[in-house]
Amino acid sequence: MVIQNNHYRFERFLRRFQLYLNENKIDTALEWAWLTGASGWHCHPGFFTSIELESSLVSIGANIHKRKNAFQWNLKHKNTDGVHWLHVLTSAYKTGGHTRLAERWMLHCKEDERHSIVLIDQEANHLPDWLIHAARGTGGDYIEFPSKMSKFEKAIALKEISDNWADIVVLHAHPDDPVPSVAYGESGGPPVICCNHAAQNFWIGSSITDLVIDGRLPEYTDSLYRRHIRNAAMIPMPLQAKTVPNKLECKRRLGLPELSTVMLTIGDPYKFTPYKHYHFPNVLADVLNRYSNTYLIAVGPDVNDVLWREAITSSNGKMILVGRQNDLTDYYGSADLYLESFPFGSFTASLDACLYGIPIVLGPKPLNPILSLNRYDGMEDHPETIIQYIEILEKFIINPVLRQERGEIQKRHVSEQHVGLDWRSKMDEAILLLPQRHEVGLMVRESPSACEDFDSAWAELQAEQNYGMHLMHKMHSFLRR
């Protein structure tokens, strides 16, 4: 069984980490901690946190403030007024949802706040200019650790920067990054908030999180009962209001007929991986063949994706795959209807569609609520069956008045929840839950079943998408060093 093999692999990596830790070979141990976390992230082991891994990592961070830091850093002098926020990312990406979240957080800040960024492992990834501008727009700046630094050296430097500059630390780290767990492995210093941007995955860092920010109830519940985090708050994702472009001009630029009905879906390729009766490409190919002037644009997957090949052929050119795109304006601008990806939803892309006034059709009832968008005003409920899904979809295809009405209702509700002062007020309430100084530890509560049906499904879907290759690449990277 896939999940059993994943669990076994995780335990083997964990033992290797602990072996080097017991021999006081800290640098090598942390590389194996990284691989252990990567194993849990890319090959789901049936749980969301490891108490053994957490306790071992924070033990490395004990008394870390006494370690000498050799890295020279420079952030603008810390003023006495206003709150200084330090956003910690493993890597920032041009198209990464977690990177956009950090940017939007800064764009929603108060006038007297300062926001700065630390990049733990940026390496060859291009650092987006818009992220730097967002930080500098608040009077903050950014620090990028050199690749030659070891993970332990980075943890020591991160601890010093945090203690000397930050009032609050916000983690946007990758699920497998052990550096923050070591840096904040001792009590004291600024409190630590963790953004749960990888809610369906195992991740490292539960024990050093003073408060986790969850976007929805399913993530909130898992944070408390399956990650054992001490405190959690539900805060909607911060979003920016949109300027709606001219639809006809967008369609012309994309080569689409002006009077066509255009459906749009956006998501990483794995989010469309078929599972049981959840087969997005085939379902949409059947629908497209019933309506002569209707098109589907899929951003994320590309034409070489084997999963989509048959559906593309059978749709007679009306299924258009464009791969990953940096500028989505014309795609949103041309869309008459937005389709949530399934079996895995793409939350940011869906909510952005609402802000453009594009009505959303939710996917069929998800394997787990954590995988799909919540229902907002103006949205149909998740259909129970594929047949019901097609019926809802066709209702929107043939009725432009319905699309207009529902799009306006959805836009209004999403704007109220995610844009401007309402989001900021919710964040202010959450900050009141933070301790005065950072604390370390877990709070183990009586948990639901140890391995839910979702866990097995997620492990199998990762295997079908060959997610294990990400782990293999990281192992080869480690062995080359």
ChimeraX attribute file (.defattr): number of C-alpha atoms within 10 A of each C-alpha:
attribute: neighborCount
match mode: 1-to-1
recipient: residues
	/A:1	8
	/A:2	17
	/A:3	20
	/A:4	14
	/A:5	14
	/A:6	21
	/A:7	17
	/A:8	12
	/A:9	16
	/A:10	22
	/A:11	18
	/A:12	12
	/A:13	20
	/A:14	23
	/A:15	16
	/A:16	17
	/A:17	25
	/A:18	21
	/A:19	15
	/A:20	17
	/A:21	21
	/A:22	12
	/A:23	9
	/A:24	12
	/A:25	13
	/A:26	18
	/A:27	15
	/A:28	19
	/A:29	24
	/A:30	24
	/A:31	22
	/A:32	24
	/A:33	28
	/A:34	25
	/A:35	25
	/A:36	26
	/A:37	27
	/A:38	27
	/A:39	27
	/A:40	30
	/A:41	27
	/A:42	23
	/A:43	30
	/A:44	31
	/A:45	27
	/A:46	22
	/A:47	17
	/A:48	22
	/A:49	23
	/A:50	22
	/A:51	16
	/A:52	11
	/A:53	22
	/A:54	22
	/A:55	17
	/A:56	19
	/A:57	29
	/A:58	25
	/A:59	16
	/A:60	21
	/A:61	23
	/A:62	15
	/A:63	14
	/A:64	22
	/A:65	19
	/A:66	9
	/A:67	13
	/A:68	11
	/A:69	17
	/A:70	11
	/A:71	14
	/A:72	8
	/A:73	13
	/A:74	10
	/A:75	15
	/A:76	11
	/A:77	9
	/A:78	15
	/A:79	11
	/A:80	7
	/A:81	9
	/A:82	13
	/A:83	18
	/A:84	24
	/A:85	23
	/A:86	26
	/A:87	27
	/A:88	24
	/A:89	23
	/A:90	22
	/A:91	22
	/A:92	26
	/A:93	15
	/A:94	16
	/A:95	13
	/A:96	10
	/A:97	17
	/A:98	21
	/A:99	22
	/A:100	20
	/A:101	19
	/A:102	24
	/A:103	21
	/A:104	18
	/A:105	20
	/A:106	25
	/A:107	20
	/A:108	17
	/A:109	17
	/A:110	12
	/A:111	10
	/A:112	12
	/A:113	15
	/A:114	26
	/A:115	27
	/A:116	25
	/A:117	23
	/A:118	22
	/A:119	22
	/A:120	25
	/A:121	22
	/A:122	18
	/A:123	15
	/A:124	8
	/A:125	11
	/A:126	11
	/A:127	17
	/A:128	14
	/A:129	9
	/A:130	13
	/A:131	24
	/A:132	16
	/A:133	17
	/A:134	21
	/A:135	24
	/A:136	17
	/A:137	14
	/A:138	19
	/A:139	17
	/A:140	23
	/A:141	21
	/A:142	20
	/A:143	16
	/A:144	17
	/A:145	21
	/A:146	14
	/A:147	13
	/A:148	9
	/A:149	15
	/A:150	16
	/A:151	25
	/A:152	23
	/A:153	20
	/A:154	25
	/A:155	24
	/A:156	24
	/A:157	23
	/A:158	25
	/A:159	25
	/A:160	22
	/A:161	19
	/A:162	24
	/A:163	15
	/A:164	13
	/A:165	20
	/A:166	22
	/A:167	20
	/A:168	24
	/A:169	27
	/A:170	22
	/A:171	23
	/A:172	23
	/A:173	29
	/A:174	21
	/A:175	22
	/A:176	21
	/A:177	25
	/A:178	29
	/A:179	29
	/A:180	29
	/A:181	25
	/A:182	28
	/A:183	28
	/A:184	34
	/A:185	30
	/A:186	22
	/A:187	17
	/A:188	14
	/A:189	21
	/A:190	26
	/A:191	25
	/A:192	27
	/A:193	24
	/A:194	22
	/A:195	20
	/A:196	21
	/A:197	21
	/A:198	16
	/A:199	20
	/A:200	20
	/A:201	22
	/A:202	24
	/A:203	24
	/A:204	31
	/A:205	28
	/A:206	26
	/A:207	26
	/A:208	30
	/A:209	28
	/A:210	25
	/A:211	24
	/A:212	26
	/A:213	24
	/A:214	23
	/A:215	20
	/A:216	18
	/A:217	15
	/A:218	17
	/A:219	25
	/A:220	24
	/A:221	16
	/A:222	19
	/A:223	25
	/A:224	21
	/A:225	18
	/A:226	22
	/A:227	26
	/A:228	23
	/A:229	25
	/A:230	22
	/A:231	18
	/A:232	22
	/A:233	21
	/A:234	17
	/A:235	23
	/A:236	19
	/A:237	20
	/A:238	26
	/A:239	24
	/A:240	14
	/A:241	15
	/A:242	14
	/A:243	11
	/A:244	14
	/A:245	14
	/A:246	11
	/A:247	16
	/A:248	16
	/A:249	15
	/A:250	19
	/A:251	20
	/A:252	13
	/A:253	11
	/A:254	12
	/A:255	9
	/A:256	19
	/A:257	14
	/A:258	14
	/A:259	10
	/A:260	16
	/A:261	21
	/A:262	23
	/A:263	25
	/A:264	24
	/A:265	26
	/A:266	29
	/A:267	23
	/A:268	17
	/A:269	20
	/A:270	20
	/A:271	21
	/A:272	23
	/A:273	22
	/A:274	18
	/A:275	16
	/A:276	8
	/A:277	11
	/A:278	21
	/A:279	17
	/A:280	24
	/A:281	22
	/A:282	19
	/A:283	16
	/A:284	20
	/A:285	22
	/A:286	14
	/A:287	18
	/A:288	23
	/A:289	15
	/A:290	11
	/A:291	14
	/A:292	10
	/A:293	14
	/A:294	21
	/A:295	25
	/A:296	24
	/A:297	23
	/A:298	25
	/A:299	20
	/A:300	18
	/A:301	24
	/A:302	17
	/A:303	15
	/A:304	10
	/A:305	11
	/A:306	10
	/A:307	20
	/A:308	22
	/A:309	14
	/A:310	12
	/A:311	21
	/A:312	19
	/A:313	12
	/A:314	15
	/A:315	21
	/A:316	11
	/A:317	12
	/A:318	22
	/A:319	23
	/A:320	17
	/A:321	19
	/A:322	13
	/A:323	18
	/A:324	17
	/A:325	13
	/A:326	7
	/A:327	9
	/A:328	12
	/A:329	15
	/A:330	18
	/A:331	23
	/A:332	28
	/A:333	21
	/A:334	27
	/A:335	25
	/A:336	23
	/A:337	27
	/A:338	25
	/A:339	24
	/A:340	27
	/A:341	31
	/A:342	27
	/A:343	26
	/A:344	26
	/A:345	25
	/A:346	20
	/A:347	20
	/A:348	19
	/A:349	18
	/A:350	24
	/A:351	23
	/A:352	19
	/A:353	29
	/A:354	27
	/A:355	25
	/A:356	21
	/A:357	28
	/A:358	30
	/A:359	28
	/A:360	29
	/A:361	23
	/A:362	26
	/A:363	27
	/A:364	24
	/A:365	19
	/A:366	20
	/A:367	18
	/A:368	16
	/A:369	15
	/A:370	19
	/A:371	22
	/A:372	22
	/A:373	21
	/A:374	17
	/A:375	14
	/A:376	18
	/A:377	15
	/A:378	19
	/A:379	16
	/A:380	15
	/A:381	16
	/A:382	19
	/A:383	18
	/A:384	12
	/A:385	14
	/A:386	17
	/A:387	12
	/A:388	13
	/A:389	20
	/A:390	17
	/A:391	14
	/A:392	17
	/A:393	20
	/A:394	15
	/A:395	12
	/A:396	20
	/A:397	19
	/A:398	13
	/A:399	10
	/A:400	14
	/A:401	10
	/A:402	13
	/A:403	20
	/A:404	16
	/A:405	14
	/A:406	22
	/A:407	25
	/A:408	18
	/A:409	17
	/A:410	25
	/A:411	23
	/A:412	17
	/A:413	15
	/A:414	20
	/A:415	21
	/A:416	13
	/A:417	18
	/A:418	20
	/A:419	19
	/A:420	17
	/A:421	13
	/A:422	15
	/A:423	20
	/A:424	19
	/A:425	11
	/A:426	15
	/A:427	18
	/A:428	10
	/A:429	12
	/A:430	18
	/A:431	14
	/A:432	9
	/A:433	13
	/A:434	19
	/A:435	13
	/A:436	13
	/A:437	14
	/A:438	21
	/A:439	22
	/A:440	20
	/A:441	20
	/A:442	20
	/A:443	14
	/A:444	14
	/A:445	13
	/A:446	10
	/A:447	13
	/A:448	11
	/A:449	8
	/A:450	9
	/A:451	12
	/A:452	12
	/A:453	11
	/A:454	17
	/A:455	21
	/A:456	18
	/A:457	18
	/A:458	22
	/A:459	25
	/A:460	18
	/A:461	22
	/A:462	19
	/A:463	18
	/A:464	14
	/A:465	13
	/A:466	14
	/A:467	18
	/A:468	18
	/A:469	13
	/A:470	14
	/A:471	20
	/A:472	15
	/A:473	11
	/A:474	16
	/A:475	16
	/A:476	10
	/A:477	10
	/A:478	14
	/A:479	9
	/A:480	7
	/A:481	5
